[in-house]
């Protein structure tokens, strides 16, 4: 006997389908605009391209100097994410395992950082970084990203670690493993889902961030992707096909990263948020 599909299931499926279409439309318009000629785009930016102009991608790559900007973004984003994964997991481990007043106070201290917007500390931070001669340096930008994002990362790791059975650590201790070796060899490999969540969410934020590069990476040699595209728009604001092509190129690494880690993403969000 066939199972009857309830109206609630149909309604949820319809809403999810509608939401998927809404999310796909901007991506389709971006791709359509990226492969049109400038004149065709100005005549009708929303239509299906009659002729594919694939040279837009190479022209945008060269004229916007995307190679250098892409390298800068990979360096800043990669080092920031690596630091967040190491510091976040190591900091969350004792907070999740030690039931003491100090651990609770430290956890609240870190979580309170999530509620503080970056704009609140923007001016004093700019003066501080200038005094330390860390403006226009990759290290300075990485420090800012790590410091501003670490509270959220610790929140996710702490919640996920609470779901990891303590028996694993007890067995490792019996086998002669110390706390550091237990964490590195036993616990951290189990954190793949939440680590994937940390990588995807923070890579998206750091890669697309405009404010920090605008303030602290102003030199041309240190520009990241958002700053390079911003400058490119100012120079070629009448050629939207090239602008769309540059945006499409800059989005490709994030799309590939999500496709690579998507199977861990939902599990990490659920484990980190619900248990926390």
N, C-alpha and C positions, 0 to 999 in steps of 0.2 A: 504494500500500500504506500502510495506516495505521501511524503510528509507535506502538510499544508504550510505555506509560507504566510506568516502573520502580517497584518498591516503594519505593525511596528517595525518588523524587519525590512519590509519594502520601503517604508519611509526613511529608515536609517540608510539603506543602500542608495536611495535616490538622493538624499542629502550629501552623502559621501561622493557620489558620482558628480553632482553639481559642483561641489567644492573642488574636486579634482580638475574639472573643466576650467573653473575660475583660475586655478593656479597655473594651468598649462597655457592659457591664452597669452599672458605676458611673455612667456618664453617663446611661443610661436611668433608673436609680433617682433620680438628681438631678432630671431633668426631670419624672418622675412626681410626686415629692414637691413640686415647685415649683408644680404646677397643681392640687393637691388642697386641699380645705378642711382646716382644722386638725383637726376631728373625724374626717374620713375618713383623714387621715394617721395619727392615733393608733390608729385601729381596725386598719388594715392598711397599713403604709408601703410594702409591696412590690407591691401589686396595681396593675392598670391603673386609671387614674382614671375613675370613672363620670361625673363632671361636671367640666368644665374651669373652674377659678377663676383667670382671667387677671388679676384685680385684685391677686393676690398680688405681681405684679411692680411695679405702681405703688405699692402700699403699702410694699413693701420699699425701693423707690427713695426714697420720701419719708421714711419713718421711720428708715432707717439713714443718711440724708444721703449717699447714694451718689454724687450729682452732684459734690459737693465732693471726696470721696475719689477718685473716678474722675479728676477733673482733676489732683489731686495725684499720683496714680500715673502718669498719662500724662506729666506734667512730669518727675518724677524718673526714670522708666524711659526716656523719650525722650532726655533730656539725657545720661544715663549711657551709653546705647547709641551715641549720636552721638559722644561722647568716646572710647568704646572703639574704635569703627571707625576714627576718625581717628588716635588715638595708637597703636593696635595695628598698623595697616597701616604707618604711618610708622616705627614702631620696628622692625618685623620686616623692612622692606625692606633696610636695610644689613646686618642679621644674616644674611639669606639670600644676599646678593650678595657679601659680603666674606669671603674665606676667610683669616682671621687668628686669632691666639691671643686677641686682645682680643674679637673677635666671638664666639668659642666660650665665653669666660669669661662674657661678658654674657648669652649665650643660656642657659647653665647657671644663672646667677644668676636670670634670670626664671623658668625652669622650676622651680627649687626653690621658688618662691613658690606653686606649685600644691599642694605637699605640706603647706603650713602652714595649719592650720585657722583660721578667723576667731576662734573662741572663745579661741584662745591669746593674742590681742592685745586681747581685748574690754575688759578692765578698764583697762589703761593707755591704750587708745584713747579710752575714755569720759572719762578724766581730761584727756587732751590736747585733745579736742574741747571740753570744758567750759572749759578754760583759754583756748582761742581764741575762745570765745563762738560756736561753730558748732553747738551743739545746738539743736534745733527750727528748723533752717534747711534749705531744700532743697539749698543748696550743700554743706553738711556731709555730708548723706546721699549726694549724688552723688559727692563725693570718696571716700567710703568704698567705694561700689560700684565705682568705676573702679579704685581702688588694689587692691582685693581680687580683681578679675576680670581685670585686665590681663595677668597671666602666662599664663593659659589662652588669651586672645585672641592674644597674641604667638606662642604655640605653634602655633595653627591657621594664622595668616597666614604664619609662617615656612615651615611645611611646604608650604603651597600655592604660595608664591612660588618655591620650589625647582623646581617643575614648569613655571614660565613660561620659555619660551626666552629666552636672553640676546640672541639675534639681534635681537629687537624693540628692545632698548635701544641696541644698536650702530647699527641703522638710524636711530633717533631722534637719536643723537649726530651721525651724519653729516649729518642734516638741520638741525643747529644747535640742538637741544634740550639744555638743561642738565639736571642730575639731578632738580631739583624739577619742572620742566615734564614731563620724561619720566615721572616717577612719576604725576603728576596726570592727564596727558593719555593716556598709553599703558598704564601698568601697572595703575593703580587700576580702570579700567573692566573689566579682565579678572578682577578679584577678586570679581565678583558672587556666585559660588557660596559662597565662604568667608565673605563678608560677610553673606549670607543666613543662614548657619549661626550666625555670631556674633550676629546680631539675634535669631533665634528662641530659641537656647539661653539667652542672657543675659536676654532679655526675660522668659522664663518664670521664671527664677530671681529676678530683681529684682522683677517684678510680684507674685509670691507670697511674697516674703520677709517674715518677721514679726519677726525679731530686731532688725534695724537700725532699723525704725520704732519698735519697742518701746523701744529705748534712746535714740534720737536725734530722734524725731519724736513726742513725747508730747502736744503741744498739740492740741486738737480741730481747729483750723483747718488743721493740717499733716498730719493723719492720711491714710495711704494706705488702699487697699482692704482689706488683711488686718487692719489695726487697726480700721477701721470695722466690719467684720463681727464681729471679736472683741468689740467693745463692744456691737454689736447682739445677739449671742448672749447676753450677760449680761443685757440688758434684756428680751429676748423668748425666753427659753429654753424656754418652754412652747408656742411657736408655730413648729414646725419647718417648716411650709410657707413662711412668710415667710423663714426662714433659708435654706432651699434655693433660694428665688427670688433672694435676694441673691447667693448663690454662683453661680447660673446667669448672672446679669447680669455679675458680675465676670469670669467665664470667657469671655464672648463676644469681647472684643477680642483675646485670645490665639488663639482659634480662627480668627478672621478673618485675623490676621497669619500664622498657619501656612498657611492655604489660599492666601494671596497669594504666599508665598515657598517653598512646598513643592518646586517643581520644581528649585530650586537647593540644597535642604537636603542631600540625600544626596550630591550631587557635592562639596559643600563639605566635608562630614565626611570623605569618602574621600580627597580631595586633601590636606586638612590633616593627617590622622592618618597616612596611609601614607607620604607623602613626608617628614613630620617625623621 
